[in-house]
Amino acid sequence: MFLANERIYKMPFSKIYPLLVQKAERKGRTKSEVDTIICWLTGYDEQGLQTQIERNVDCETFFREAPKINPNAVKITGVICGHRVEEIKDPLMQKIRWLDKLVDELAKGKPMDKILRA
C-alpha cells in the first residue's frame, strides 16, 4: 500500500486536475464547480489554484502548500475507491480522497450547498 500511496503523492496535480474536471463534465457539471470545490477544500483562490497547476507541483506539495484545509472537511464521509474516507489514517491520503469524494458527489448530481457541507 505504501508504494501505491507514494506514487499518488508524487503525481503532478496538473495531471489529476483535468481528470477531475472530465469526471464532472461527463455528468453535465462544470470546470467552475470543480474549481469551487477545490478552493473550498484547500483554501486556494482561483489564482492560487492556477499557479499550482502551472508550477506542476505534485499532490503532496499541492496539499502541503494549501492555505487552509476547510474545517468542515471532517464532515466528508462515505466510500471512495473502496475506503471509508473518514477512516483513512494517513492525513495526506485522506485529503486526496476527500477531494475525490467531493468531485464524485458533484458528478452524481448532488447540490453544491450539500457538497460544500453548508
C-alpha atoms as an extended CHARMM CRD file, in Angstrom:
* protein
*
       118  EXT
         1         1  MET       CA              0.0000000000        0.0000000000        0.0000000000  PROA      1               0.0000000000
         2         2  PHE       CA              2.8350000000        2.3910000000        0.8530000000  PROA      2               0.0000000000
         3         3  LEU       CA              4.3170000000        2.2870000000       -2.6530000000  PROA      3               0.0000000000
         4         4  ALA       CA              0.9270000000        2.9740000000       -4.2340000000  PROA      4               0.0000000000
         5         5  ASN       CA              0.4360000000        5.9270000000       -1.8760000000  PROA      5               0.0000000000
         6         6  GLU       CA              3.9100000000        7.2580000000       -2.6790000000  PROA      6               0.0000000000
         7         7  ARG       CA              3.1200000000        7.1200000000       -6.4110000000  PROA      7               0.0000000000
         8         8  ILE       CA             -0.0780000000        9.1060000000       -5.8670000000  PROA      8               0.0000000000
         9         9  TYR       CA              1.7030000000       11.6680000000       -3.6720000000  PROA      9               0.0000000000
        10        10  LYS       CA              4.3490000000       12.2910000000       -6.3320000000  PROA      10              0.0000000000
        11        11  MET       CA              1.8540000000       12.5050000000       -9.1960000000  PROA      11              0.0000000000
        12        12  PRO       CA              1.6330000000       16.0450000000      -10.6150000000  PROA      12              0.0000000000
        13        13  PHE       CA             -1.6050000000       17.7360000000       -9.5850000000  PROA      13              0.0000000000
        14        14  SER       CA             -1.7280000000       19.1470000000      -13.1250000000  PROA      14              0.0000000000
        15        15  LYS       CA             -2.2810000000       15.5530000000      -14.3590000000  PROA      15              0.0000000000
        16        16  ILE       CA             -5.0650000000       14.8380000000      -11.8420000000  PROA      16              0.0000000000
        17        17  TYR       CA             -6.9100000000       18.1400000000      -12.2690000000  PROA      17              0.0000000000
        18        18  PRO       CA             -8.1310000000       17.5350000000      -15.8530000000  PROA      18              0.0000000000
        19        19  LEU       CA             -9.3590000000       14.0740000000      -14.8040000000  PROA      19              0.0000000000
        20        20  LEU       CA            -11.4360000000       15.6400000000      -12.0300000000  PROA      20              0.0000000000
        21        21  VAL       CA            -12.8660000000       18.1660000000      -14.4950000000  PROA      21              0.0000000000
        22        22  GLN       CA            -13.6280000000       15.4220000000      -17.0550000000  PROA      22              0.0000000000
        23        23  LYS       CA            -15.3690000000       13.3260000000      -14.3910000000  PROA      23              0.0000000000
        24        24  ALA       CA            -17.6690000000       16.2680000000      -13.6080000000  PROA      24              0.0000000000
        25        25  GLU       CA            -18.2170000000       17.4190000000      -17.1970000000  PROA      25              0.0000000000
        26        26  ARG       CA            -19.2030000000       13.9150000000      -18.3520000000  PROA      26              0.0000000000
        27        27  LYS       CA            -22.1500000000       14.2390000000      -15.9600000000  PROA      27              0.0000000000
        28        28  GLY       CA            -23.1420000000       17.7520000000      -17.0360000000  PROA      28              0.0000000000
        29        29  ARG       CA            -21.2940000000       19.6520000000      -14.3070000000  PROA      29              0.0000000000
        30        30  THR       CA            -18.6950000000       22.3750000000      -14.9220000000  PROA      30              0.0000000000
        31        31  LYS       CA            -14.9940000000       23.1210000000      -14.5040000000  PROA      31              0.0000000000
        32        32  SER       CA            -16.0540000000       26.1450000000      -12.4530000000  PROA      32              0.0000000000
        33        33  GLU       CA            -17.8690000000       23.8650000000       -9.9870000000  PROA      33              0.0000000000
        34        34  VAL       CA            -14.7750000000       21.6520000000       -9.6910000000  PROA      34              0.0000000000
        35        35  ASP       CA            -12.6620000000       24.7600000000       -9.0320000000  PROA      35              0.0000000000
        36        36  THR       CA            -15.1430000000       25.9030000000       -6.3750000000  PROA      36              0.0000000000
        37        37  ILE       CA            -14.8420000000       22.5180000000       -4.6420000000  PROA      37              0.0000000000
        38        38  ILE       CA            -11.0310000000       22.5450000000       -4.7660000000  PROA      38              0.0000000000
        39        39  CYS       CA            -10.8900000000       26.1000000000       -3.4250000000  PROA      39              0.0000000000
        40        40  TRP       CA            -13.4120000000       25.2920000000       -0.6700000000  PROA      40              0.0000000000
        41        41  LEU       CA            -11.3950000000       22.2700000000        0.4480000000  PROA      41              0.0000000000
        42        42  THR       CA             -7.9000000000       23.7640000000        0.2200000000  PROA      42              0.0000000000
        43        43  GLY       CA             -8.2920000000       27.4990000000        0.7720000000  PROA      43              0.0000000000
        44        44  TYR       CA             -6.6480000000       28.3360000000       -2.5540000000  PROA      44              0.0000000000
        45        45  ASP       CA             -8.2420000000       31.1490000000       -4.5120000000  PROA      45              0.0000000000
        46        46  GLU       CA             -8.6540000000       30.8320000000       -8.2900000000  PROA      46              0.0000000000
        47        47  GLN       CA             -5.2400000000       32.3800000000       -8.9680000000  PROA      47              0.0000000000
        48        48  GLY       CA             -3.5250000000       30.2220000000       -6.3450000000  PROA      48              0.0000000000
        49        49  LEU       CA             -5.0730000000       27.0890000000       -7.8280000000  PROA      49              0.0000000000
        50        50  GLN       CA             -3.9880000000       28.0950000000      -11.3270000000  PROA      50              0.0000000000
        51        51  THR       CA             -0.4660000000       28.8540000000      -10.0960000000  PROA      51              0.0000000000
        52        52  GLN       CA             -0.1340000000       25.3950000000       -8.5210000000  PROA      52              0.0000000000
        53        53  ILE       CA             -1.3140000000       23.7680000000      -11.7550000000  PROA      53              0.0000000000
        54        54  GLU       CA              1.1420000000       25.8280000000      -13.8170000000  PROA      54              0.0000000000
        55        55  ARG       CA              4.0050000000       25.0740000000      -11.3990000000  PROA      55              0.0000000000
        56        56  ASN       CA              3.2910000000       21.3710000000      -11.9740000000  PROA      56              0.0000000000
        57        57  VAL       CA              3.5170000000       20.5980000000       -8.2450000000  PROA      57              0.0000000000
        58        58  ASP       CA              2.9150000000       17.0470000000       -7.0490000000  PROA      58              0.0000000000
        59        59  CYS       CA             -0.1260000000       16.1580000000       -4.9140000000  PROA      59              0.0000000000
        60        60  GLU       CA              1.9250000000       16.1770000000       -1.7390000000  PROA      60              0.0000000000
        61        61  THR       CA              3.1270000000       19.7450000000       -2.3930000000  PROA      61              0.0000000000
        62        62  PHE       CA             -0.3290000000       20.8550000000       -3.5480000000  PROA      62              0.0000000000
        63        63  PHE       CA             -1.9000000000       19.8840000000       -0.2270000000  PROA      63              0.0000000000
        64        64  ARG       CA              1.1100000000       20.8680000000        1.9190000000  PROA      64              0.0000000000
        65        65  GLU       CA              1.0400000000       24.3890000000        0.4470000000  PROA      65              0.0000000000
        66        66  ALA       CA             -2.7470000000       24.6850000000        0.6680000000  PROA      66              0.0000000000
        67        67  PRO       CA             -3.5700000000       27.9180000000        2.5090000000  PROA      67              0.0000000000
        68        68  LYS       CA             -6.1080000000       26.2790000000        4.8620000000  PROA      68              0.0000000000
        69        69  ILE       CA             -7.9300000000       22.9760000000        4.7190000000  PROA      69              0.0000000000
        70        70  ASN       CA            -11.5960000000       23.7380000000        5.3280000000  PROA      70              0.0000000000
        71        71  PRO       CA            -12.5440000000       22.8210000000        8.9220000000  PROA      71              0.0000000000
        72        72  ASN       CA            -15.7970000000       21.3040000000        7.6070000000  PROA      72              0.0000000000
        73        73  ALA       CA            -13.7900000000       18.7600000000        5.5910000000  PROA      73              0.0000000000
        74        74  VAL       CA            -14.1090000000       16.3880000000        8.5560000000  PROA      74              0.0000000000
        75        75  LYS       CA            -17.8270000000       16.1770000000        7.6770000000  PROA      75              0.0000000000
        76        76  ILE       CA            -16.9370000000       14.4150000000        4.3990000000  PROA      76              0.0000000000
        77        77  THR       CA            -17.9260000000       10.7870000000        4.8150000000  PROA      77              0.0000000000
        78        78  GLY       CA            -18.5740000000        7.8180000000        2.6100000000  PROA      78              0.0000000000
        79        79  VAL       CA            -16.7300000000        5.3590000000        0.4290000000  PROA      79              0.0000000000
        80        80  ILE       CA            -14.3230000000        6.2160000000       -2.3730000000  PROA      80              0.0000000000
        81        81  CYS       CA            -12.0920000000        3.6380000000       -4.0670000000  PROA      81              0.0000000000
        82        82  GLY       CA            -13.2930000000        1.0460000000       -1.5680000000  PROA      82              0.0000000000
        83        83  HSD       CA            -12.2180000000        3.0310000000        1.5020000000  PROA      83              0.0000000000
        84        84  ARG       CA            -14.2950000000        4.9840000000        4.0160000000  PROA      84              0.0000000000
        85        85  VAL       CA            -12.7990000000        8.4820000000        3.8060000000  PROA      85              0.0000000000
        86        86  GLU       CA            -13.4550000000        9.2060000000        7.4820000000  PROA      86              0.0000000000
        87        87  GLU       CA            -11.3560000000        6.1550000000        8.4840000000  PROA      87              0.0000000000
        88        88  ILE       CA             -8.2440000000        6.8920000000        6.3990000000  PROA      88              0.0000000000
        89        89  LYS       CA             -5.3420000000        7.3050000000        8.8400000000  PROA      89              0.0000000000
        90        90  ASP       CA             -2.7880000000        8.9530000000        6.5380000000  PROA      90              0.0000000000
        91        91  PRO       CA             -3.6270000000       12.7060000000        6.5780000000  PROA      91              0.0000000000
        92        92  LEU       CA             -2.3840000000       13.3420000000        3.0360000000  PROA      92              0.0000000000
        93        93  MET       CA             -4.2360000000       10.3630000000        1.5590000000  PROA      93              0.0000000000
        94        94  GLN       CA             -7.3580000000       11.4650000000        3.4200000000  PROA      94              0.0000000000
        95        95  LYS       CA             -7.1680000000       14.9260000000        1.8070000000  PROA      95              0.0000000000
        96        96  ILE       CA             -6.7030000000       13.3790000000       -1.6370000000  PROA      96              0.0000000000
        97        97  ARG       CA             -9.6850000000       11.0800000000       -1.0790000000  PROA      97              0.0000000000
        98        98  TRP       CA            -11.7770000000       13.9630000000        0.2820000000  PROA      98              0.0000000000
        99        99  LEU       CA            -11.2400000000       15.7950000000       -2.9880000000  PROA      99              0.0000000000
       100       100  ASP       CA            -12.0850000000       12.6960000000       -5.0000000000  PROA      100             0.0000000000
       101       101  LYS       CA            -15.2350000000       12.1420000000       -2.9140000000  PROA      101             0.0000000000
       102       102  LEU       CA            -16.4010000000       15.7650000000       -3.3760000000  PROA      102             0.0000000000
       103       103  VAL       CA            -15.9620000000       15.6030000000       -7.1580000000  PROA      103             0.0000000000
       104       104  ASP       CA            -17.7100000000       12.2230000000       -7.1380000000  PROA      104             0.0000000000
       105       105  GLU       CA            -20.6770000000       13.7970000000       -5.3240000000  PROA      105             0.0000000000
       106       106  LEU       CA            -20.6940000000       16.6040000000       -7.9020000000  PROA      106             0.0000000000
       107       107  ALA       CA            -20.7190000000       14.0990000000      -10.7640000000  PROA      107             0.0000000000
       108       108  LYS       CA            -23.6100000000       12.2470000000       -9.1220000000  PROA      108             0.0000000000
       109       109  GLY       CA            -25.7080000000       15.4190000000       -9.1950000000  PROA      109             0.0000000000
       110       110  LYS       CA            -25.5620000000       16.4290000000       -5.5470000000  PROA      110             0.0000000000
       111       111  PRO       CA            -26.3530000000       20.1560000000       -4.9980000000  PROA      111             0.0000000000
       112       112  MET       CA            -23.3070000000       22.3830000000       -4.3250000000  PROA      112             0.0000000000
       113       113  ASP       CA            -24.5400000000       23.5170000000       -0.8860000000  PROA      113             0.0000000000
       114       114  LYS       CA            -24.6340000000       19.8650000000        0.2340000000  PROA      114             0.0000000000
       115       115  ILE       CA            -21.2280000000       19.0990000000       -1.3320000000  PROA      115             0.0000000000
       116       116  LEU       CA            -19.7030000000       22.1130000000        0.4450000000  PROA      116             0.0000000000
       117       117  ARG       CA            -21.2480000000       20.9950000000        3.7390000000  PROA      117             0.0000000000
       118       118  ALA       CA            -23.1370000000       24.3030000000        4.1000000000  PROA      118             0.0000000000
